[in-house]
Each structure stands twice: as C-alpha cells, then as structure tokens.
C-alpha cells in the first residue's frame, strides 16, 4: 500500500488519517534503527505529518520529543506537501518487551514535547508540555489539549516484523470543532474504546479511508482530498559545502591535512565526502572573501 493521508469531516468533527509504512521503513533503514527506536521515530514522524495536514503550501512544523530515556531526542520535520524527515539520537536501543509490545514509553522516558510551527513569514511559534507517557500519541494529544487548547484524539502505531523491518505504520488525528454535539462525541468515544490498535488495522489491509470509516462507524463521514506521503530530506551537497565554508579557513586547513572530510546528515544519514582537492577549493573560496 502506498503512503497517503486523507482529510475528512463528520458532524462537528474533523479528522485526518495516514498510512506511513514505507516512509517509516525508509527512516528505519537509513538510521539502522533497532525495533523500539523505529517505533518511536515512526510514531513521531506520523504524528508530525498528521499535525501538518492543515498547513498551507510553504508551511511546516517540527515535533521534538526530549526524554531522559535511552533513545535521547527524537525529531521530525513535516511539510505541507506531505514530505517528512526525522531522526532519533540513539537508534541502537534494545529493551525487553512490555506486555508483548515494544516498550516505547520506557525508551523515551520522562521529559517534554515541543511543537514548532513555521507559518508564513511570521516568527516560528513553539509550544511545549510535559510528556505524560512517552508513548508519543498520548503526549501529542496532551500537548494539543493543554498548549493549544484543542480537544483532540491522536492514535499512532508502528508494527515491526521479526526481521526488524516495518510491517505497518500510520495513525489518525481527530479534533472536535466548536459546537460539536454531545451525542456525536459519545458515539465517537465509544468507537475509539472498541478500536483495535491502528497498526493492526493497517497490517490487515485497511487504508486511511477504511480506518476512518471504522473510527466513525455509525456516523456520517465525508472524505476529501488525498495527499501522497514520502520521506524526503532537504540536505544537499551544495548546502553541506556552504556549511563547510562557514566553518572558516583554519578548520578547513585541518581537514585538508587529514586528506578528506565526511559530513553525515542527522535527518537522513546521507554521507557527503570531500577530498583534499575539493577542500582546497573551499579554502580558496574562503580566503578570496
């Protein structure tokens, strides 16, 4: 199933659902994540894409999970065009299962969630709240309720196969609009209580629309446009070269003495190598200014 996100409404409710299996697998592969790290990173990237679904064309947002668990910091950047990138500081964390499930909460630990919105030409706005469980979905839900005062429900799931690849990933995000009727909210809450894990739904073949139809069973739902999703990093050789220029002549001379330089992107693990000749050209560029 290709990765995609849909937008939908029900009476007094707006909703978004995403299938992110392929992009989470790409992130796992790029960062060589162990299963619990793949689950935490995949949930964070999926959550960022769901929150970014309302953004305008040139807008973006960043979710940063800063916990005291062994994973360290988890960061995901999501963009209005359906692209996302992300990393986890310590991808090689291995913990015992908890109730036969990956113990993401223990791996994340306690700390804070930060959500930064880059909107139009305005200054970026960052809100934060304490982590309530480290399970990511509950933490995003708590953030939306407390920091942005938006009653919401977020569900995120990543199923990692025995061979450590990502077998299913995705989630949904539901918001109650002003004036939502109590009867609709009660029905929705009842549906959510009976809902199987979202990763289980996706693994069994449910796409984003089918997932929302189960969430809103018994309620009229209108589905709108669909957006393709993919992992995409903004790094490039040109940007890395400009970064090297900004380091100054002395550091470049030291790299030349070593014979080469290698720069690895945090977000996608792409490696950019510069040999002595290329570094010398960079040094000449610096010294000509």
N, C-alpha and C positions, 0 to 999 in steps of 0.2 A: 504494500500500500504506500502511495506517495505521501509525503508530509504535506499537511494542509491545515488551514484554520478557517472556521466559519463563524459568522455572526448571526444571531437570531434574537427574536423577542417573543415573549409571552405576555399576557396581560399584566402590566406593571413591573415587568422583569426584562432585563437584557442579559444576554448570555453569549459566551464565546467558548468554542471547543477546538482543541488542536491535536493532531497526530504528529508526533515528532520522532518517531522511531529511527529514521535514517540519519537525521542530523545529530541525534544523541549518540548513535553508534559512531558517527564520524568523529565527534568530540572525544569519545572513549578511545578510539583508535589513535587519534592524533596525540593525546596526552598519556596513552598507555595506562588508563585508569584501572585499578582494581575494582571489583564489583560495587562496594559501598561508596567509593568515590564517584563511579559512573552514575549511580543512582542519585547522589546528592547534586552533582553537576547537571545531570539531565533534568531533574526537577526544577532547579534554579533557572536553567535556560528556557524550559517550557513555561514556567511562571512569568518570566520576563516577556516572552512573546505574547502571552495572553493579556498582560497589562499594556503592552504596546499596541494592541489591536485598535485602540481608539485614537491613536496618534495621527497627525497629519503627515504629509509626504516626507518632509525633511526632518521630522522629529524622531527622537529616540529616548530610551531610558536605560538605566543601569540598576541592577539589583546586586547588592553586595551583602553576603552573609559573613559576618565576622564573629566566629565562635571560638571557644577555648578548647575545642576537641581536637583530635589528631589531624583532621583534614585541613585545619587552618582556614584561610579565607577562600570563599567561593565567589566568583564574579561572573556576571552575564550581562552583555550588552545586546539589546534588541532594538530593531529599527522598524519603522512604519511599513517598509517594503517586504516584511516577512523574513528578513535575514537576522541571524543571531550568531554570536560568538561567546566563548566563555572558557574559564579555566578554574581549576582547584589547586590550591598551593601545594598540597601533599597528595598526589594521586595514588600513591602506593600504600594506602592504609588498608589493613586487613583486620576485621573484628569478627568475633563469633556471632552467629545468627541469634536473633531475639524472637522467640515465638515463631521460628521457621522463616523469619523475614530479615532482610538486611537492616542492620541497626543504624540507620542514618542519624537518628537523634543523638545517639552516643558519639558518633563520629563527628558531628557538628558541635555538640556541647552547648553551653550557655553563652550568651553574648547579645549581639544586636543585629537587626536587619536594617539596611539603608537602601532607600529607593531614590534615585536621582532622575529627574525629568528634564530633558533638554528640549525646550519648547520655543519654536520660532526664534526670534533674535533676543529673547529675554534671558536674564541670568538663570543658570540652572538652579532648580529647586531640589533640595534634599530633605526628605523626612526620614525619621527612624523610630523604631520601637524595640523593646527587648524581645529576644527570642522566647517563645513560650514552650517549644518542644524540640526545636532543631530538626523537625521533620519537613520543613520548608513550606508545604501547603498551609499548615496551621499558622505558621509565622507570617506568611503573606496575608492570610485572612485577618489575623490580629492587627497587622500594620494598617490595612485598609480601614478597619473599623475604628482604630484609635487615632491614627495620624491623619487620615483623610476623611474620617467620619462618614464612611460609605459602607452600609451593611452589605456584606458580601459572603460568598462561599467559594473557596478555591479547592480543587482536588487535583493532585498531581501523582503520576505513577511512572515508574521505570522498572521493567521486568528484565533481569539479567539472566541469560541462559547459562547452563552448566559449563559451556565453553567460554564463558565470560563476555560474549557478545551481547548486544542489546536486542532482546526479542520483541519488546513493545515499549512504547513511551508516549505520553500525552497527558492531557488534562482538560479541565474546564473551569470557567470563571463565571459566576452568576452574581448579578447586582440587582437589588431591589430599588426601584425608582420611587420617587415621592408619590404618594397616593396609592401604592400597591395594596390591593385588598387582602384582608386577613385570611379569607378562605383560600386564596391562591397561595399565600405564603405557607399556610398549614399543609396544604396538599404537597407543595414542593418539599417542605421539610420531611414529610412522611416518605416521599420518594427517595430522598437523599439517605434516610436511615436504612432503607432496604437495598441501596445500591451496592453492587459488588465493587471491589477495587477497580479503579479506572484502567489500570494496566491489564487486568484480566479481561475487561471488555474489549480493549484494543487487540489483545493477543488472540481473542476468539473471532476477530474479523470485523468488529464494529468500527466504522469510520466516524468522523467528527459529528456528522448529522445524526447518525444512528445512536450515538452516545447521548446527544442532547434529547433525542426523542424518548429515550428511556428515563432520563432525568425529569423530563416534563410530561411523563405519562399521565393521561387524564386531563391535560391542559392543552389549549390550542397554542401552536407554536408556528412562527413564521421565520423561515430561513432566508438569509440574504446572500451577499456575495461570498465567494471562497477565495482565499489567498494561499498561494504556494509558499511553503516554508523551506529554508535551507540554512546550513551552516556557511557563514561567509566572514572572512576576516578582512579588515581594511589595511593590513600591513602590505608593504611592497618593498622591493629592493631600493627604489628611489627614496622612500621615506626613511629607510634604515640608513642610507647613505647621508641624508640630510642630518640625521641624528648623530652620525659619526662626525660630521663637520662641526656640529655644535659642541663636541667634546673638547675641541681645542688642539693646538699643534702638539703639545707635549705628550698627551695620551696617544695620539696617532703615531708619533715617533716611537713610542714604546711598543705599539702593535707592529710597526714595521720591523723593529729589532727582533720580534718574535717570529716574523716571517708571514703571519697571516692573522686574521681576526674572524671570529664567528659570532653572530648575533642570533639569538633564538627568541622568537615572538612568544610572549606569555600566553596570548589568547589562542594560538593555533599550532604552536610548536614548530612552525616553519623556520628552517635554519638558513641564514644568509651568510655566505662566506666571501671574504675579500682577501685576495692575495697581496703580496708585497707591492706589486706594481699598482694595483688599484688603490691601495692605501697611500702610496706616494702621490698619486694624482689627487687624492683627497687632501693631503698635506699641502700640495701646491695651491689648491683652491683656497685653503685657509690662509696661507701666507700671502696670497695675492689681494686679500681684502684690506 
